[in-house]
Amino acid sequence: MILALLLGGEIYGFVGALVALPIAAVLRETFVYLRRHLVFEPWGTGQPILIGPPVAQPQDPAPALDPAPGDVAPPPPVHR
């Protein structure tokens, strides 16, 4: 904080010293907050990225044409 007062006073005089103190305090508290709360994830712990042609996904089997026992088929549509 003393360095901020000296630099602000040297560059901009008395007004610079008055403005430098709150700016230095805000920067210091921001740095302390980020240092405590910011967590970096280590590199190389994610899933591997596959490079190459896409692999075909298996598709679901075709639905059965006959209803399962106990299921009731819907009535056929009525045309008028």
TORZAKOL-927598 format. One record per residue: residue number from 1; residue in three letters; x, y, z of N, C-alpha, C, CB in turn. Coordinates in Angstrom, 2 decimals, decimal comma. Each point is the difference from the previous one (the first is absolute). Glycine has a CB too. Example, Ala and Ser with C-alpha at 12.3 -4.5 7.8 and 13.67 -1.06 7.14 Angstrom:
<rs>
+-----+-----+---------+---------+---------+---------+---------+---------+---------+---------+---------+---------+---------+---------+
!   i !  aa !    n_c1 !    n_c2 !    n_c3 !   ca_c1 !   ca_c2 !   ca_c3 !    c_c1 !    c_c2 !    c_c3 !   cb_c1 !   cb_c2 !   cb_c3 !
+-----+-----+---------+---------+---------+---------+---------+---------+---------+---------+---------+---------+---------+---------+
!   1 ! ALA !   13,19 !   -5,69 !    7,80 !   -0,89 !    1,19 !    0,00 !    0,90 !    1,20 !    0,00 !   -1,89 !   -1,17 !    1,25 !
!   2 ! SER !    1,54 !    2,22 !   -1,97 !    0,82 !    1,19 !    0,06 !   -0,77 !    1,09 !    0,73 !    1,18 !   -0,63 !   -2,15 !
+-----+-----+---------+---------+---------+---------+---------+---------+---------+---------+---------+---------+---------+---------+
</rs>
This chain:
<rs>
+-----+-----+---------+---------+---------+---------+---------+---------+---------+---------+---------+---------+---------+---------+
!   i !  aa !    n_c1 !    n_c2 !    n_c3 !   ca_c1 !   ca_c2 !   ca_c3 !    c_c1 !    c_c2 !    c_c3 !   cb_c1 !   cb_c2 !   cb_c3 !
+-----+-----+---------+---------+---------+---------+---------+---------+---------+---------+---------+---------+---------+---------+
!   1 ! MET !    0,81 !   -1,19 !    0,00 !   -0,81 !    1,19 !    0,00 !    0,86 !    1,26 !    0,00 !   -1,79 !   -1,27 !    1,20 !
!   2 ! ILE !    2,91 !    1,18 !   -0,50 !    0,89 !    1,17 !    0,05 !    0,58 !    0,27 !   -1,38 !    0,55 !   -0,48 !    2,42 !
!   3 ! LEU !   -0,22 !   -0,61 !   -3,15 !    0,53 !    0,17 !   -1,35 !   -1,03 !    0,68 !   -0,90 !    1,43 !   -2,04 !    0,32 !
!   4 ! ALA !   -2,72 !    1,67 !   -0,18 !   -1,05 !    0,64 !   -0,79 !   -0,11 !    1,48 !    0,32 !   -1,24 !   -2,17 !   -0,09 !
!   5 ! LEU !    1,36 !    2,52 !    1,37 !   -0,05 !    1,42 !    0,38 !    1,18 !    0,77 !   -0,59 !   -1,19 !   -0,62 !    2,12 !
!   6 ! LEU !    2,37 !    0,02 !   -2,04 !    1,18 !    0,68 !   -0,52 !   -0,06 !    0,16 !   -1,52 !    1,32 !   -0,93 !    1,90 !
!   7 ! LEU !   -1,74 !   -0,14 !   -2,59 !   -0,10 !    0,11 !   -1,47 !   -1,07 !    0,98 !   -0,42 !    0,79 !   -2,35 !   -0,19 !
!   8 ! GLY !   -1,96 !    2,26 !    0,82 !   -1,08 !    0,93 !   -0,35 !    0,39 !    1,44 !    0,29 !   -1,65 !   -1,78 !    0,48 !
!   9 ! GLY !    2,33 !    2,00 !    0,65 !    0,44 !    1,36 !    0,33 !    1,08 !    0,49 !   -0,92 !   -0,59 !   -0,43 !    2,33 !
!  10 ! GLU !    1,47 !   -0,45 !   -2,74 !    1,10 !    0,42 !   -0,88 !   -0,50 !    0,32 !   -1,41 !    1,58 !   -1,43 !    1,33 !
!  11 ! ILE !   -2,55 !    0,66 !   -1,80 !   -0,48 !    0,19 !   -1,38 !   -1,02 !    1,13 !   -0,09 !    0,40 !   -2,44 !   -0,44 !
!  12 ! TYR !   -1,39 !    2,45 !    1,37 !   -1,09 !    0,97 !   -0,11 !   -0,10 !    0,95 !    1,19 !   -1,20 !   -1,67 !   -1,35 !
!  13 ! GLY !    2,16 !    1,66 !    2,23 !   -0,02 !    0,93 !    1,12 !   -0,93 !   -0,47 !    1,12 !    0,50 !    1,84 !   -1,59 !
!  14 ! PHE !   -1,02 !   -0,88 !    2,34 !   -0,84 !   -0,31 !    1,16 !   -1,28 !   -0,74 !   -0,40 !    0,91 !    2,02 !    1,16 !
!  15 ! VAL !   -1,53 !   -1,60 !   -2,26 !   -1,23 !   -0,66 !   -0,47 !    0,30 !   -1,44 !   -0,41 !   -0,92 !    2,22 !   -0,79 !
!  16 ! GLY !    2,04 !   -2,46 !    0,17 !    0,38 !   -1,35 !   -0,39 !    0,19 !   -0,91 !    1,20 !    1,08 !    0,94 !   -2,01 !
!  17 ! ALA !   -0,51 !   -0,39 !    3,10 !    0,16 !   -0,79 !    1,22 !   -1,37 !   -0,34 !    0,60 !    2,23 !    1,10 !    0,43 !
!  18 ! LEU !   -3,17 !   -0,18 !   -0,48 !   -1,33 !   -0,27 !    0,54 !   -0,76 !   -1,02 !   -0,83 !   -0,04 !    2,32 !    0,91 !
!  19 ! VAL !    0,23 !   -2,31 !   -2,21 !   -0,70 !   -0,94 !   -0,89 !    0,69 !   -1,36 !   -0,01 !   -0,77 !    1,92 !   -1,42 !
!  20 ! ALA !    2,07 !   -1,95 !    1,60 !    0,75 !   -1,26 !   -0,09 !   -0,33 !   -0,95 !    1,14 !    1,83 !    1,24 !   -1,15 !
!  21 ! LEU !   -2,12 !   -0,72 !    2,32 !   -0,26 !   -0,87 !    1,16 !   -1,25 !   -0,86 !   -0,19 !    1,10 !    1,70 !    1,44 !
!  22 ! PRO !   -2,27 !   -1,15 !   -1,80 !   -1,16 !   -0,88 !   -0,21 !    0,17 !   -0,96 !   -1,18 !   -1,41 !    1,79 !    0,98 !
!  23 ! ILE !    2,09 !   -1,34 !   -2,02 !    0,22 !   -0,89 !   -1,15 !    0,88 !   -1,17 !    0,40 !   -0,24 !    1,94 !   -1,57 !
!  24 ! ALA !    1,29 !   -1,67 !    2,33 !    0,87 !   -1,08 !    0,46 !   -0,73 !   -0,96 !    0,93 !    1,95 !    1,54 !   -0,21 !
!  25 ! ALA !   -2,83 !   -1,01 !    1,05 !   -0,77 !   -0,86 !    0,92 !   -0,95 !   -0,90 !   -0,77 !    0,17 !    1,76 !    1,78 !
!  26 ! VAL !   -0,84 !   -1,23 !   -2,79 !   -0,92 !   -0,81 !   -0,80 !    0,76 !   -1,09 !   -0,76 !   -1,54 !    1,98 !   -0,23 !
!  27 ! LEU !    2,67 !   -1,62 !   -0,35 !    0,80 !   -1,00 !   -0,72 !    0,50 !   -1,09 !    0,94 !    0,68 !    1,75 !   -1,64 !
!  28 ! ARG !   -0,25 !   -1,37 !    2,84 !    0,50 !   -0,99 !    0,96 !   -1,11 !   -0,95 !    0,43 !    1,71 !    1,65 !    0,80 !
!  29 ! GLU !   -2,87 !   -1,12 !   -0,46 !   -1,11 !   -0,86 !    0,45 !   -0,51 !   -0,89 !   -1,14 !   -0,65 !    1,75 !    1,69 !
!  30 ! THR !    0,66 !   -1,25 !   -2,90 !   -0,40 !   -0,82 !   -1,15 !    0,98 !   -1,15 !   -0,17 !   -1,05 !    2,00 !   -1,11 !
!  31 ! PHE !    2,31 !   -1,72 !    1,21 !    1,01 !   -1,05 !   -0,12 !   -0,14 !   -1,05 !    1,10 !    1,55 !    1,66 !   -1,06 !
!  32 ! VAL !   -1,77 !   -1,23 !    2,29 !   -0,16 !   -0,95 !    1,12 !   -1,25 !   -0,85 !   -0,21 !    1,16 !    1,61 !    1,56 !
!  33 ! TYR !   -2,26 !   -0,99 !   -1,97 !   -1,24 !   -0,75 !   -0,23 !    0,18 !   -1,05 !   -1,09 !   -1,32 !    2,00 !    0,71 !
!  34 ! LEU !    1,90 !   -1,59 !   -1,84 !    0,18 !   -0,94 !   -1,10 !    0,95 !   -1,12 !    0,38 !   -0,44 !    1,84 !   -1,61 !
!  35 ! ARG !    1,45 !   -1,54 !    2,39 !    0,96 !   -1,02 !    0,40 !   -0,65 !   -1,05 !    0,89 !    1,83 !    1,69 !   -0,15 !
!  36 ! ARG !   -2,78 !   -1,28 !    0,97 !   -0,69 !   -0,94 !    0,89 !   -1,09 !   -0,80 !   -0,70 !    0,48 !    1,55 !    1,88 !
!  37 ! HIS !   -1,17 !   -0,93 !   -2,83 !   -1,19 !   -0,63 !   -0,58 !    0,20 !   -0,58 !   -1,39 !   -1,28 !    1,57 !    1,33 !
!  38 ! LEU !    2,31 !   -1,18 !   -2,02 !    0,20 !   -0,48 !   -1,36 !    0,79 !   -1,30 !    0,04 !   -0,05 !    2,37 !   -0,90 !
!  39 ! VAL !   -0,53 !   -3,42 !    0,31 !    0,65 !   -1,30 !    0,01 !    0,24 !   -0,41 !   -1,45 !   -1,10 !   -0,66 !    2,20 !
!  40 ! PHE !    2,35 !    0,39 !   -2,52 !    0,33 !   -0,45 !   -1,34 !   -0,02 !   -1,52 !   -0,03 !    1,39 !    2,06 !   -0,41 !
!  41 ! GLU !   -1,95 !   -2,63 !   -0,64 !   -0,01 !   -1,44 !   -0,14 !    1,30 !   -0,44 !   -0,66 !   -2,53 !   -0,03 !   -0,17 !
!  42 ! PRO !    3,07 !   -1,09 !    0,62 !    1,24 !   -0,48 !   -0,63 !   -0,25 !   -0,45 !   -1,43 !    0,85 !   -0,70 !    2,25 !
!  43 ! TRP !    0,17 !    0,83 !   -3,07 !   -0,11 !   -0,39 !   -1,40 !    0,11 !   -1,51 !   -0,13 !    0,97 !    2,20 !   -0,72 !
!  44 ! GLY !   -1,64 !   -2,75 !   -0,28 !    0,17 !   -1,40 !   -0,34 !   -0,85 !   -0,96 !    0,80 !    2,25 !    0,59 !   -0,63 !
!  45 ! THR !   -3,24 !   -0,11 !    1,37 !   -0,84 !   -0,92 !    0,77 !   -1,33 !   -0,27 !   -0,68 !    1,10 !    0,83 !    2,06 !
!  46 ! GLY !   -1,37 !   -0,20 !   -3,19 !   -1,27 !   -0,18 !   -0,68 !   -0,02 !   -1,26 !   -0,86 !   -0,29 !    2,46 !   -0,01 !
!  47 ! GLN !   -0,79 !   -2,64 !   -0,69 !   -0,15 !   -1,14 !   -0,90 !    0,89 !    0,21 !   -1,23 !   -2,37 !   -0,41 !    0,82 !
!  48 ! PRO !    2,93 !   -0,67 !   -1,34 !    0,83 !    0,16 !   -1,20 !   -0,85 !    0,39 !   -1,20 !    1,62 !   -1,70 !    0,90 !
!  49 ! ILE !   -1,04 !    2,47 !   -1,78 !   -0,68 !    0,42 !   -1,22 !    0,39 !   -0,98 !   -1,10 !   -0,01 !    2,46 !    0,70 !
!  50 ! LEU !   -1,00 !   -3,08 !   -1,28 !    0,25 !   -0,97 !   -1,07 !    0,04 !    0,73 !   -1,33 !   -1,13 !   -1,83 !    1,32 !
!  51 ! ILE !    2,19 !    1,60 !   -2,06 !    0,16 !    0,62 !   -1,31 !   -0,08 !   -1,11 !   -1,04 !    1,44 !    1,90 !    0,94 !
!  52 ! GLY !   -2,35 !   -1,75 !   -1,87 !   -0,16 !   -1,00 !   -1,04 !   -1,43 !    0,00 !   -0,51 !    1,82 !   -1,38 !    1,03 !
!  53 ! PRO !   -2,15 !    0,40 !   -1,88 !   -1,36 !   -0,05 !   -0,53 !   -0,98 !   -0,33 !    1,12 !    0,86 !   -0,70 !   -2,26 !
!  54 ! PRO !   -2,08 !    1,21 !    2,15 !   -1,00 !   -0,28 !    1,03 !   -0,37 !   -1,49 !    0,01 !   -0,88 !    2,35 !   -0,22 !
!  55 ! VAL !    0,61 !   -2,85 !    1,39 !   -0,38 !   -1,40 !    0,15 !   -1,51 !   -0,08 !   -0,02 !    2,10 !   -0,53 !    1,34 !
!  56 ! ALA !   -2,64 !   -0,41 !   -2,12 !   -1,45 !   -0,16 !   -0,11 !   -0,55 !   -0,50 !    1,33 !    0,17 !   -0,47 !   -2,48 !
!  57 ! GLN !   -1,22 !    1,13 !    2,94 !   -0,65 !   -0,40 !    1,25 !   -1,02 !   -1,09 !   -0,30 !    0,35 !    2,31 !    0,99 !
!  58 ! PRO !   -0,45 !   -3,33 !   -0,12 !   -1,01 !   -1,04 !   -0,24 !   -1,40 !    0,60 !    0,12 !    1,57 !   -1,77 !    0,87 !
!  59 ! GLN !   -2,44 !    1,35 !   -1,77 !   -1,36 !    0,52 !    0,00 !   -0,91 !   -0,97 !    0,74 !    0,41 !    1,21 !   -2,19 !
!  60 ! ASP !   -1,53 !   -0,67 !    2,65 !   -0,98 !   -0,83 !    0,69 !   -0,60 !   -1,00 !   -0,98 !   -0,51 !    1,86 !    1,63 !
!  61 ! PRO !    0,18 !   -3,07 !   -1,16 !   -0,65 !   -0,96 !   -0,90 !   -1,37 !    0,51 !   -0,42 !    1,24 !   -1,90 !    1,11 !
!  62 ! ALA !   -1,71 !    1,41 !   -2,24 !   -1,30 !    0,41 !   -0,52 !   -1,09 !   -0,40 !    0,99 !    0,83 !   -0,23 !   -2,38 !
!  63 ! PRO !   -1,86 !    1,06 !    2,54 !   -1,07 !   -0,35 !    0,94 !   -0,75 !   -1,25 !   -0,49 !   -0,24 !    2,43 !    0,65 !
!  64 ! ALA !   -0,22 !   -3,20 !    0,29 !   -0,73 !   -1,22 !   -0,32 !   -1,34 !    0,35 !   -0,65 !    1,12 !   -1,22 !    1,92 !
!  65 ! LEU !   -1,51 !    0,42 !   -2,89 !   -1,28 !    0,26 !   -0,67 !   -1,17 !   -0,51 !    0,82 !    1,16 !   -0,15 !   -2,20 !
!  66 ! ASP !   -0,95 !   -0,92 !    2,93 !   -1,07 !   -0,55 !    0,83 !    0,09 !    0,64 !    1,38 !    0,01 !   -2,21 !   -1,29 !
!  67 ! PRO !   -1,17 !    2,59 !    1,86 !    0,04 !    0,56 !    1,34 !    0,39 !   -1,08 !    1,01 !   -1,75 !    1,72 !   -0,64 !
!  68 ! ALA !    2,36 !   -1,29 !    1,72 !    0,38 !   -0,94 !    1,05 !   -1,25 !   -0,56 !    0,65 !    2,16 !    1,24 !    0,40 !
!  69 ! PRO !   -2,07 !   -2,43 !    0,20 !   -1,19 !   -0,55 !    0,68 !   -0,47 !    0,95 !    1,08 !    0,78 !   -2,35 !   -0,48 !
!  70 ! GLY !   -2,05 !    2,59 !    0,51 !   -0,58 !    0,91 !    0,98 !   -0,18 !    1,40 !   -0,54 !    1,03 !   -1,36 !    1,76 !
!  71 ! ASP !   -0,34 !    1,72 !   -2,83 !   -0,19 !    1,31 !   -0,60 !   -1,23 !   -0,04 !   -0,90 !    2,49 !    0,48 !    0,10 !
!  72 ! VAL !   -3,19 !    0,61 !   -0,13 !   -1,19 !    0,09 !   -0,83 !    0,34 !    0,90 !   -1,18 !   -1,59 !   -0,36 !    1,98 !
!  73 ! ALA !    1,37 !   -0,15 !   -3,19 !    0,27 !    0,77 !   -1,21 !   -1,06 !    1,08 !   -0,15 !    1,10 !   -2,00 !   -1,10 !
!  74 ! PRO !   -0,73 !    3,17 !    0,61 !   -1,00 !    1,05 !   -0,19 !   -0,97 !   -0,40 !   -1,12 !    1,65 !    1,74 !    0,78 !
!  75 ! PRO !   -2,88 !   -1,26 !   -0,71 !   -0,98 !   -0,35 !   -1,05 !    0,43 !    0,60 !   -1,34 !   -1,86 !   -0,09 !    1,72 !
!  76 ! PRO !    1,48 !   -0,57 !   -2,81 !    0,37 !    0,54 !   -1,32 !   -0,73 !    1,31 !   -0,27 !    0,41 !   -2,35 !   -0,86 !
!  77 ! PRO !    0,16 !    3,23 !    0,04 !   -0,65 !    1,28 !   -0,29 !   -1,29 !   -0,21 !   -0,80 !    2,25 !    1,15 !    0,04 !
!  78 ! VAL !   -3,22 !   -0,29 !    0,21 !   -1,29 !   -0,08 !   -0,68 !   -0,01 !    1,04 !   -1,11 !   -1,19 !   -0,82 !    2,12 !
!  79 ! HIS !    0,93 !    0,38 !   -3,37 !   -0,09 !    0,93 !   -1,12 !   -1,46 !    0,23 !   -0,32 !    2,21 !   -0,76 !   -0,92 !
!  80 ! ARG !   -2,60 !    1,99 !    0,78 !   -1,40 !    0,29 !   -0,31 !   -0,12 !    0,66 !   -1,32 !   -0,50 !    0,21 !    2,37 !
+-----+-----+---------+---------+---------+---------+---------+---------+---------+---------+---------+---------+---------+---------+
</rs>
